[in-house]
C-alpha cells in the first residue's frame, strides 16, 4: 500500500483495465508541454471509483503524458514547436526514475508525502495509426481546443511515419494544485509561491536528483495546504561526480556555449554543508541535460530559479529553517523507532526576479510574505502528527 498520500497501490490491480475503464467516461483537456512530450488531464465525473485515495474518496482526475518513441529520429515538429523523440530505453528510464523518486520521498520520514505523482499506468502504443489510439483521444476533447489541434497533428505524423510509437505514462492528479506559471502570472503571494518551488527543487536534490526541466508547467503548487509536486522526468538525472556543467554562471542570450566535466556531487555537498541553498539552485541550472540542453539559454523557462542577490539571504534562511525542522522530525522519529521498534500553455512567461516584484525591498517583508519559517513549520508538524498515535503518553508511528 502506498503511504503518505495519493492513490493506493493496493487498488492498482489491473492497471490497463482500470485506465481504459476510467477513460471511457472521461473528457480531456491539454495540460502542459514538455521537451519530450505533452501532458493531458482526464476528468471522469462518473462515480465508478476506478481509483481511490487513502481516505476512500473517488479520484476523478488523472493526468497522462504522451511521449514520442523512435530509435533513429531525434525530434518531431508539431505546430511550430519541436518535441524530442526518445528511444524505448529512455522511456523506460523515465518511468524508473519517477518510481524511484516517488518511493524514496513517500518513504522518507522528512516529507509529509511524495514529491511526485503515483504512476498508475504505462504502455507503449506500437502502432498508433492502426490502433485508432489518437482517434480515441480526439473523441474526448473539445474539437476547437489547442489539445485537439495537437492530437490531430500527432495523428498525421503517426500515419506518415509508421515507425513512430507513443509512450503513455498516466499518474494521479491531486485537486487543489495549480501550475507554477499560472500562479505567478496572477501576481498574488508571489514570494510564498516561489519559496515553495525553491524548496521542492531542494527536496529533489536531497533525494539525489536534478530535474533538468523545472519550468513553470512542471511544478504544481497547492497554496491552501502548503504542498508542492513536480512532474515530467524526461530530463532528470542522478547527481554524480562526473557531470557536464555549463561554464557560465548566469542566464544569458549568448549561444557560445561551453561546458566542462565537474565533480558536481562533491561541489553541491559542500554548498549544502554551508547551508547555501541559493547557490545549489544556481548550480543545478548549470548541469547540462541528457539531450545536451543548456538551461542558462532559456531564462523565460527557468529564470525564476536564478535568485536575485538581494533575496538570497532570505531564501537561504527560510530553506535552512525548513531543513532543520525536517531533520529534527526525522531524529524524533528515529528515537521512537529505537524505543518502540516501529516504523509531493504557455511556458514562455517572463520571469522577473526583481525584488520589488516579490514583496518589496524590505527583506523582513519578503520573509513575512513567505510565511514559511513559522507558519509552514506548524503545518508540517501538525500534518505529521496526524500519522502518529499516542501510546503510553508517547507518539509512536503506526504500522503501514
C-alpha positions in Angstrom: 0.0 0.0 0.0 1.2 3.5 -0.8 2.0 5.7 2.2 2.0 9.4 2.6 -1.0 10.4 0.4 -2.3 9.7 -3.1 -3.8 6.7 -4.8 -3.5 3.4 -3.0 -1.1 0.9 -4.6 -3.4 -1.9 -3.5 -6.1 -0.5 -5.7 -3.9 -0.8 -8.8 -4.7 -4.5 -9.5 -5.1 -4.4 -13.3 -3.6 -1.1 -14.5 -4.6 -1.4 -18.2 -8.2 -2.4 -17.4 -8.6 0.4 -14.8 -7.1 3.1 -17.0 -9.3 2.1 -20.0 -12.4 2.0 -17.8 -11.6 5.4 -16.4 -11.0 6.8 -19.8 -14.4 5.6 -21.2 -16.4 8.3 -19.5 -13.6 10.9 -19.3 -13.2 14.3 -21.0 -9.8 15.5 -21.9 -8.0 18.9 -21.9 -4.5 19.9 -22.7 -2.4 20.5 -19.5 1.2 21.2 -20.3 4.0 20.8 -22.9 7.4 19.4 -22.2 10.6 18.9 -24.2 9.8 15.2 -24.9 6.0 15.2 -25.0 2.8 16.7 -23.8 0.5 16.2 -20.8 -3.3 15.9 -20.9 -5.7 16.0 -18.0 -8.6 13.5 -17.9 -11.7 14.0 -15.8 -14.2 11.3 -15.1 -17.4 12.6 -13.4 -19.0 9.1 -13.1 -18.8 7.7 -9.6 -17.2 4.3 -10.5 -14.2 4.6 -8.2 -11.6 3.2 -10.6 -9.0 4.9 -8.5 -9.4 5.6 -4.7 -7.2 7.6 -2.4 -6.3 6.8 1.2 -9.4 8.5 2.6 -11.6 6.2 0.4 -12.7 9.0 -1.9 -13.0 8.6 -5.6 -10.2 10.0 -7.7 -12.0 11.9 -10.5 -9.0 13.4 -12.3 -5.7 12.0 -13.6 -3.0 13.3 -16.0 -1.1 11.4 -18.6 1.9 12.2 -20.7 2.3 11.2 -24.3 6.0 10.6 -25.3 7.2 10.1 -28.9 9.4 7.0 -29.3 11.6 6.2 -32.3 15.1 4.7 -32.5 16.5 6.8 -35.3 14.9 10.3 -35.4 15.6 12.9 -32.6 12.8 15.4 -32.9 9.2 16.0 -34.1 7.8 19.3 -35.2 4.2 20.0 -34.1 2.5 23.4 -34.5 5.9 25.2 -34.8 7.1 23.5 -31.6 9.9 20.9 -31.5 9.4 17.8 -29.4 12.2 15.5 -28.6 11.9 11.9 -29.7 13.3 9.4 -27.3 14.3 5.7 -27.5 12.5 2.9 -25.8 15.3 2.7 -23.3 15.0 6.4 -22.4 11.2 6.0 -22.0 11.7 3.1 -19.5 14.4 5.1 -17.8 11.9 8.0 -17.2 9.5 5.5 -15.7 12.1 4.1 -13.4 13.3 7.5 -12.2 9.8 8.7 -11.4 9.1 5.5 -9.5 12.4 5.8 -7.6 11.7 9.4 -6.7 8.1 8.6 -5.6 9.2 5.7 -3.5 12.1 7.5 -1.9 10.1 10.6 -1.0 7.0 8.7 0.1 9.0 6.5 2.4 11.1 9.5 3.7 10.3 10.4 7.3 11.2 14.0 6.4 8.4 14.5 3.9 4.7 14.6 4.5 4.0 12.9 1.2 5.7 12.1 -2.1 7.0 15.0 -4.1 5.8 13.4 -7.4 2.6 11.6 -8.5 2.0 7.9 -8.4 2.3 6.2 -11.8 -0.9 4.3 -12.3 -0.4 3.0 -15.8 2.2 3.0 -18.6 2.3 1.5 -22.0 4.0 1.8 -25.4 1.5 2.1 -28.3 3.2 0.1 -31.0 1.1 1.2 -34.0 -0.8 4.4 -33.1 -2.3 4.9 -36.6 -3.7 1.3 -36.9 -4.9 1.0 -33.3 -7.0 4.2 -33.6 -5.4 5.4 -30.3 -5.3 9.0 -31.3 -8.8 9.0 -32.7 -10.0 7.6 -29.4 -8.4 10.6 -27.6 -9.8 13.0 -30.1 -13.4 11.9 -29.3 -12.9 13.0 -25.7 -11.5 16.5 -26.2 -13.2 19.8 -27.3 -12.8 19.9 -31.0 -11.7 23.5 -31.3 -9.2 23.3 -28.5 -5.4 23.6 -28.6 -5.2 20.0 -27.4 -7.4 18.8 -30.3 -5.1 20.6 -32.7 -2.0 18.8 -31.2 -3.7 15.4 -31.3 -4.7 15.9 -35.0 -1.1 16.7 -35.8 0.1 13.6 -33.9 -2.4 11.5 -35.9 -1.0 12.9 -39.1 2.6 12.2 -38.1 1.9 8.6 -37.0 0.2 7.9 -40.3 3.2 9.2 -42.2 5.9 7.6 -40.1 4.9 4.0 -39.2 7.9 3.5 -37.0 6.8 6.3 -34.7 5.4 4.9 -31.4 3.7 6.7 -28.5 4.6 6.1 -24.9 1.9 6.7 -22.3 2.6 7.5 -18.6 -0.6 8.1 -16.5 -0.5 9.3 -13.0 -2.5 10.7 -10.2 -3.6 14.4 -10.1 -4.5 15.9 -6.8 -7.2 18.6 -6.5 -6.1 22.0 -5.4 -2.8 22.0 -7.3 -2.1 24.7 -9.9 0.8 25.2 -12.3 3.6 27.5 -11.0 3.5 29.7 -14.1 -0.3 30.2 -13.8 0.1 31.2 -10.1 2.9 33.6 -10.8 1.1 35.2 -13.7 -1.7 36.1 -11.2 0.8 38.0 -9.2 -0.6 37.1 -5.8 1.6 35.6 -3.0 4.4 35.5 -5.4 7.2 35.3 -2.8 5.5 32.5 -0.9 4.8 30.5 -4.1 8.4 30.9 -5.3 9.7 29.8 -1.9 7.6 26.6 -2.2 9.1 25.9 -5.7 12.6 26.5 -4.5 12.2 24.2 -1.5 10.7 21.5 -3.8 13.8 21.6 -6.0 16.0 21.3 -2.9 14.0 18.3 -1.7 14.5 16.6 -5.1 18.2 17.4 -4.8 18.3 15.9 -1.3 17.0 12.7 -2.8 19.9 12.7 -5.2 18.5 14.1 -8.5 18.4 17.1 -10.7 15.2 17.6 -12.6 16.5 19.3 -15.8 13.2 20.6 -17.0 11.8 22.5 -14.0 9.8 25.1 -15.9 6.6 26.5 -14.5 4.3 23.9 -16.1 6.1 21.0 -14.4 5.9 22.4 -10.9 2.4 22.2 -9.2 1.6 24.2 -6.1 -1.2 23.8 -3.6 -1.3 27.1 -1.7 -4.1 26.2 0.7 -2.3 23.1 2.1 1.3 24.4 1.5 2.2 21.5 -0.7 4.1 21.2 -3.9 4.7 18.5 -6.5 6.9 18.1 -9.6 6.1 16.1 -12.8 7.8 15.1 -16.1 11.1 13.4 -15.5 12.3 13.0 -19.1 15.5 15.0 -18.4 16.0 14.0 -14.8 19.5 12.7 -13.8 21.0 11.2 -10.8 23.7 13.6 -9.4 27.2 12.1 -9.7 30.7 13.3 -9.5 31.1 13.2 -13.3 28.6 15.6 -14.9 28.8 18.1 -17.8 28.4 21.6 -16.4 27.9 24.9 -18.2 30.9 27.2 -17.7 28.6 30.2 -17.5 27.1 31.0 -14.1 24.1 33.3 -15.1 21.3 33.2 -17.7 22.4 34.9 -20.9 21.3 35.2 -24.5 24.8 34.1 -25.7 25.0 30.9 -27.7 28.7 30.5 -27.3 28.1 27.5 -25.1 31.0 25.8 -23.4 31.0 23.0 -20.8 33.4 21.1 -18.7 33.3 17.9 -16.6 33.0 18.6 -12.9 32.7 16.8 -9.6 29.1 18.0 -9.3 28.1 15.8 -6.3 31.1 16.9 -4.3 30.6 20.6 -5.0 26.9 20.5 -4.2 27.5 18.7 -0.9 30.0 21.4 0.0 27.3 24.1 -0.7 24.8 22.1 1.4 27.2 21.9 4.3 27.3 25.7 4.3 23.5 26.0 4.0 24.0 27.8 0.7 20.8 26.6 -1.0 20.7 29.6 -3.4 23.9 28.5 -5.0 22.7 24.9 -5.1 19.8 26.0 -7.2 22.1 28.1 -9.4 24.4 25.1 -9.8 21.6 22.8 -10.8 20.7 25.3 -13.6 24.3 24.8 -15.0 24.1 21.0 -15.3 23.7 20.0 -19.0 20.6 17.8 -19.6 20.9 14.3 -21.1 20.0 15.7 -24.6 22.6 18.4 -24.4 20.4 21.3 -23.5 21.8 24.4 -21.7 19.3 25.7 -19.2 21.1 29.0 -19.0 20.0 29.7 -22.6 16.3 29.7 -21.5 15.7 32.4 -19.0 12.0 32.6 -19.8 11.6 29.0 -18.8 13.9 28.5 -15.8 15.0 32.0 -14.9 12.7 32.1 -11.8 15.2 29.8 -10.1 18.0 32.2 -10.6 17.5 34.1 -7.3 18.1 37.8 -7.1 21.1 38.6 -4.9 19.1 40.9 -2.6 16.8 38.0 -1.8 19.4 35.3 -1.4 19.9 35.6 2.3 16.2 35.3 2.9 15.9 32.2 0.7 18.8 30.5 2.5 17.4 31.4 5.9 13.9 30.0 5.1 15.1 26.8 3.5 17.7 26.2 6.3 14.8 26.6 8.8 12.8 24.0 6.8 15.7 21.6 6.6 16.4 22.0 10.3 12.8 21.3 11.1 12.8 18.2 8.8 16.0 16.9 10.3 14.6 17.3 13.9 11.4 15.5 12.9 13.5 12.6 11.4 15.6 12.5 14.6 12.4 12.3 16.7 11.0 9.6 14.5 14.2 7.5 14.7 14.3 7.8 18.5 10.7 6.5 18.7 11.7 3.7 16.3 14.6 2.7 18.6 12.5 2.8 21.7 9.4 1.1 20.3 10.8 -0.9 17.3 8.1 0.5 15.0 8.3 2.3 12.0 4.8 15.9 -3.2 0.2 26.8 -22.2 2.3 29.0 -22.4 5.6 28.3 -20.7 7.2 31.4 -22.2 6.4 33.5 -19.1 8.7 36.4 -18.4 10.4 35.6 -15.1 11.3 38.9 -13.5 13.1 38.2 -10.2 13.4 41.8 -9.3 13.0 42.1 -5.5 10.3 44.7 -5.9 8.0 42.1 -7.6 8.5 39.6 -4.8 7.4 41.7 -1.9 9.4 45.0 -1.8 12.9 46.0 -0.9 12.5 45.3 2.8 13.8 41.8 3.4 11.7 41.3 6.5 8.7 42.0 4.3 9.8 39.2 2.0 10.1 36.8 4.9 6.7 37.8 6.1 5.2 37.2 2.7 6.8 33.8 2.5 5.5 32.9 6.0 7.3 29.6 5.9 9.6 29.8 8.8 6.9 29.6 11.4 3.6 29.2 9.6 4.6 26.3 7.3 6.6 24.5 10.0 3.5 24.4 12.1 1.5 22.9 9.2 4.2 20.4 8.6 4.4 19.4 12.2 0.6 19.2 12.6 0.3 17.2 9.4 3.0 14.7 10.5 1.3 14.3 13.9 -1.8 13.0 12.2 0.2 10.0 11.1 1.0 9.0 14.7 -1.0 7.7 17.7 -0.4 8.1 21.4 0.6 5.1 23.3 1.6 5.4 27.0 1.9 9.2 26.5 4.3 8.7 23.6 3.9 9.3 19.9 4.7 6.2 18.0 4.5 5.6 14.3 1.6 3.4 13.1 2.4 0.3 11.1 1.6 0.7 7.4 
